[in-house]
Amino acid sequence: MPSNLARFEAEWVKPAEAVRDVVDTYWAVRWDLPPGDVVTQRIVDFPAVTLSIEEGDVPAPFVLSVVRPGAWSRDIRGRGAVFALRLRPAGLRVLSDLGLTAVASELAITAGTDARAHAVLQTIASASGVAERAARADETVLRMLNRRPLGRAQLIANAALDALTASPRTRSGEAVAAELGTSERTLQRALRATIGIGPNDAARRIRMQEVVRRLSEPAADIAVIAAELGYVDQAHLTHEFRRTTGTTPGRYLRELSHSLQSLGT
């Protein structure tokens, strides 16, 4: 194994077609840092709920994470591993008995806090290795979906997030609702019930993800990026970026680069 992967490695796995209305992606990370090393990562959440199986120097073995109001930081230290299910908006109701109001940012999942999600994660955790866990997750999620099929609000929320992701320009909730043939109020309720935020906030976060991706490319031009993504100008992009992340695009990228170098990736 190359020396950099001995410190940190990451992997993404597509879910089976039959469960893609519930799961967006499976992802896994593993790290092994020397004693005393701490790497701090600043994170801007994608608008999604995540269920994770965590091992090693982590807060809890099973965790449910929701969208934070702004950027947040996580310290990586010691040795550990995570296998996670990033859910589609429809996914939470299928795999959990909790409502979003029960979770401030992260919640340790136990049989007492959420029996349904605990059983799902326990079943997936009984498999070993990323590929085996992804296959076990596909089987488990499909079984849960058959027991609790998707409702109209869940389907609307999925379609809305798909529309926003497909075109990450500045778009209003009203425009997205019109595109989906529903009312803005119905769209607001559907997204708030499934991911905890409305369409305007979801669109803002998706644009921020796209801004970071484009700024990370060679010879990136922030003014061009601002124009292509529908910002009024570069200053507007920088203002929105600071509002969401608490820092400027340049500083965020420097912090990200430093984190990746520290992890050896």
C-alpha positions as CSV (number, residue, x, y, z in Angstrom):
1,M,0.0,0.0,0.0
2,P,1.4,3.5,-0.8
3,S,2.5,5.4,2.2
4,N,-0.1,8.2,1.8
5,L,-3.0,5.6,1.9
6,A,-1.6,4.3,5.2
7,R,-2.7,7.7,6.7
8,F,-6.0,8.2,4.9
9,E,-8.1,6.5,2.2
10,A,-11.6,7.2,0.9
11,E,-14.0,5.3,-1.4
12,W,-17.4,5.9,-2.9
13,V,-19.8,3.2,-4.0
14,K,-23.0,3.6,-6.0
15,P,-26.1,1.9,-4.5
16,A,-28.1,-0.6,-6.5
17,E,-30.6,0.8,-8.9
18,A,-33.5,-0.6,-6.8
19,V,-32.6,1.6,-3.8
20,R,-31.5,4.9,-5.5
21,D,-34.7,6.7,-4.4
22,V,-33.5,6.1,-0.8
23,V,-29.6,6.2,-1.0
24,D,-27.6,8.8,-2.9
25,T,-24.2,7.1,-2.3
26,Y,-22.3,5.0,0.1
27,W,-18.9,6.4,1.1
28,A,-16.2,5.0,3.3
29,V,-13.0,6.5,4.9
30,R,-10.2,5.0,6.9
31,W,-7.4,6.9,8.6
32,D,-4.3,6.0,10.7
33,L,-2.5,9.1,12.1
34,P,0.5,9.0,14.4
35,P,-0.1,9.8,18.1
36,G,-0.5,13.5,18.7
37,D,-1.4,14.3,15.0
38,V,-4.7,16.2,14.6
39,V,-6.2,17.2,11.3
40,T,-9.1,19.7,11.4
41,Q,-11.4,19.7,8.4
42,R,-13.9,22.5,7.7
43,I,-17.1,21.0,6.2
44,V,-20.0,22.5,4.2
45,D,-22.7,19.9,4.3
46,F,-24.4,18.7,1.1
47,P,-28.2,19.0,1.7
48,A,-28.6,15.4,2.9
49,V,-29.1,13.2,6.0
50,T,-26.4,10.7,6.6
51,L,-26.4,7.4,8.6
52,S,-22.9,6.2,9.5
53,I,-21.1,3.2,11.0
54,E,-18.0,4.5,12.8
55,E,-15.1,2.7,14.4
56,G,-12.0,3.8,16.3
57,D,-11.5,7.3,17.6
58,V,-15.0,8.5,16.9
59,P,-17.9,9.9,18.9
60,A,-20.2,6.8,18.6
61,P,-20.5,3.5,16.7
62,F,-23.8,4.5,14.9
63,V,-24.6,8.1,14.0
64,L,-27.3,10.1,12.3
65,S,-26.2,13.4,10.9
66,V,-28.3,16.2,9.6
67,V,-27.6,19.5,7.7
68,R,-25.9,22.1,9.9
69,P,-26.8,25.7,9.7
70,G,-23.3,26.6,8.4
71,A,-19.8,25.2,8.0
72,W,-18.6,23.1,10.8
73,S,-15.3,21.4,11.8
74,R,-14.3,17.9,12.7
75,D,-11.0,16.9,14.2
76,I,-9.5,13.6,12.8
77,R,-7.0,11.9,15.1
78,G,-5.8,8.4,15.9
79,R,-7.1,5.5,14.0
80,G,-10.6,5.0,12.7
81,A,-13.0,4.1,9.9
82,V,-16.5,5.2,8.7
83,F,-19.0,3.5,6.4
84,A,-21.8,5.9,5.6
85,L,-25.1,6.0,3.7
86,R,-25.8,9.5,2.3
87,L,-29.5,9.5,1.9
88,R,-31.8,10.9,-0.7
89,P,-34.5,13.2,0.8
90,A,-36.9,10.3,0.8
91,G,-34.5,8.1,2.7
92,L,-34.9,9.1,6.3
93,R,-38.6,8.1,6.6
94,V,-37.7,4.7,5.1
95,L,-34.8,3.9,7.4
96,S,-35.6,5.8,10.6
97,D,-38.4,6.4,13.0
98,L,-37.1,9.9,13.9
99,G,-38.2,13.3,12.6
100,L,-35.6,15.9,11.8
101,T,-36.7,18.0,14.8
102,A,-35.2,15.3,17.1
103,V,-31.7,15.9,15.8
104,A,-29.7,19.1,16.3
105,S,-26.7,18.1,14.3
106,E,-25.6,14.6,15.1
107,L,-27.3,11.9,17.2
108,A,-25.8,8.6,18.4
109,I,-28.2,5.9,17.2
110,T,-29.1,3.2,19.7
111,A,-31.9,0.8,20.1
112,G,-33.5,3.3,22.5
113,T,-33.1,6.4,20.4
114,D,-34.1,4.9,17.0
115,A,-34.8,1.2,16.9
116,R,-35.4,1.1,13.1
117,A,-32.2,2.9,12.1
118,H,-30.2,1.0,14.8
119,A,-31.4,-2.4,13.3
120,V,-30.5,-1.2,9.8
121,L,-27.0,-0.1,10.8
122,Q,-26.4,-3.1,13.0
123,T,-27.2,-5.4,10.0
124,I,-24.9,-3.5,7.7
125,A,-22.1,-3.4,10.3
126,S,-22.1,-7.2,10.5
127,A,-20.6,-7.4,7.1
128,S,-16.9,-6.8,6.7
129,G,-15.2,-4.6,4.1
130,V,-16.6,-1.8,2.0
131,A,-17.9,-3.9,-0.9
132,E,-19.6,-6.4,1.4
133,R,-21.2,-3.6,3.5
134,A,-22.5,-1.9,0.3
135,A,-24.1,-5.1,-0.8
136,R,-25.6,-5.7,2.6
137,A,-26.9,-2.2,2.7
138,D,-28.5,-2.6,-0.7
139,E,-30.4,-5.7,0.6
140,T,-31.3,-4.1,3.8
141,V,-32.5,-0.8,2.3
142,L,-34.6,-2.6,-0.3
143,R,-36.3,-4.7,2.4
144,M,-37.1,-1.6,4.4
145,L,-38.4,0.2,1.3
146,N,-40.8,-2.6,0.5
147,R,-42.2,-2.3,4.0
148,R,-42.5,1.5,3.9
149,P,-42.9,2.7,0.3
150,L,-42.3,6.3,-0.7
151,G,-45.1,8.9,-0.4
152,R,-45.8,11.9,-2.6
153,A,-43.9,14.4,-0.4
154,Q,-40.8,12.2,-0.5
155,L,-40.9,11.9,-4.3
156,I,-41.4,15.7,-4.6
157,A,-38.4,16.3,-2.3
158,N,-36.2,13.8,-4.4
159,A,-37.2,15.5,-7.6
160,A,-36.5,19.0,-6.2
161,L,-33.0,18.0,-5.1
162,D,-32.3,16.4,-8.5
163,A,-33.4,19.5,-10.3
164,L,-31.2,21.8,-8.1
165,T,-28.2,19.5,-8.5
166,A,-28.6,19.2,-12.2
167,S,-28.5,23.0,-12.6
168,P,-26.6,24.6,-9.7
169,R,-27.2,28.2,-10.8
170,T,-29.1,30.7,-8.6
171,R,-32.7,29.5,-8.7
172,S,-35.7,30.4,-6.6
173,G,-38.0,27.9,-4.8
174,E,-40.9,29.3,-6.9
175,A,-39.0,28.4,-10.2
176,V,-38.2,24.9,-9.0
177,A,-41.8,24.3,-7.9
178,A,-43.1,25.5,-11.3
179,E,-40.6,23.1,-13.0
180,L,-42.0,20.2,-10.9
181,G,-45.6,21.2,-11.4
182,T,-46.3,21.8,-7.7
183,S,-46.8,24.8,-5.5
184,E,-43.9,26.5,-3.7
185,R,-45.6,25.9,-0.3
186,T,-45.8,22.1,-1.1
187,L,-42.2,22.1,-2.1
188,Q,-41.1,24.0,1.0
189,R,-43.0,21.5,3.3
190,A,-41.6,18.5,1.4
191,L,-37.9,19.6,1.7
192,R,-38.2,20.8,5.3
193,A,-39.7,17.5,6.3
194,T,-37.0,15.4,4.6
195,I,-33.8,17.3,4.8
196,G,-34.6,20.1,7.3
197,I,-34.1,23.1,4.9
198,G,-36.1,24.8,2.2
199,P,-35.3,24.9,-1.6
200,N,-33.5,28.3,-1.4
201,D,-31.1,27.1,1.3
202,A,-30.6,23.8,-0.5
203,A,-29.8,25.6,-3.7
204,R,-27.3,27.8,-1.9
205,R,-25.5,24.8,-0.5
206,I,-25.4,23.0,-3.8
207,R,-23.9,26.1,-5.4
208,M,-21.3,26.4,-2.7
209,Q,-20.3,22.8,-3.4
210,E,-20.0,23.6,-7.1
211,V,-18.0,26.8,-6.3
212,V,-15.5,24.8,-4.2
213,R,-15.2,22.1,-7.0
214,R,-14.6,24.7,-9.7
215,L,-12.2,26.8,-7.6
216,S,-10.1,23.6,-7.0
217,E,-9.5,23.2,-10.8
218,P,-6.3,24.6,-12.4
219,A,-6.4,28.2,-13.6
220,A,-9.8,28.7,-12.0
221,D,-11.2,32.3,-12.3
222,I,-13.6,33.3,-9.6
223,A,-15.2,36.0,-11.7
224,V,-16.0,33.5,-14.4
225,I,-17.4,31.0,-11.9
226,A,-19.6,33.7,-10.4
227,A,-21.1,34.5,-13.8
228,E,-21.6,30.9,-14.8
229,L,-23.4,30.1,-11.6
230,G,-25.7,33.1,-11.7
231,Y,-24.2,35.3,-9.1
232,V,-24.5,39.1,-9.7
233,D,-20.7,39.4,-9.6
234,Q,-17.6,38.1,-7.8
235,A,-18.4,40.2,-4.7
236,H,-21.8,38.5,-4.5
237,L,-20.2,35.0,-4.7
238,T,-17.7,35.9,-2.0
239,H,-20.5,37.3,0.3
240,E,-22.6,34.2,-0.1
241,F,-19.6,32.0,0.5
242,R,-18.7,33.8,3.7
243,R,-22.3,33.7,4.8
244,T,-22.4,29.9,4.4
245,T,-18.9,28.9,5.5
246,G,-17.7,31.7,7.7
247,T,-14.6,32.4,5.6
248,T,-13.6,33.5,2.1
249,P,-13.2,31.2,-0.9
250,G,-9.4,31.6,-0.9
251,R,-9.0,30.9,2.8
252,Y,-11.3,27.9,2.6
253,L,-9.3,26.4,-0.3
254,R,-6.0,27.0,1.6
255,E,-7.4,25.2,4.6
256,L,-8.7,22.3,2.5
257,S,-5.3,22.0,0.8
258,H,-3.5,22.0,4.2
259,S,-5.9,19.3,5.5
260,L,-5.3,17.1,2.4
261,Q,-1.5,17.5,2.7
262,S,-1.7,16.7,6.4
263,L,-3.6,13.5,5.6
264,G,-1.2,12.6,2.8
265,T,-3.8,12.6,0.0
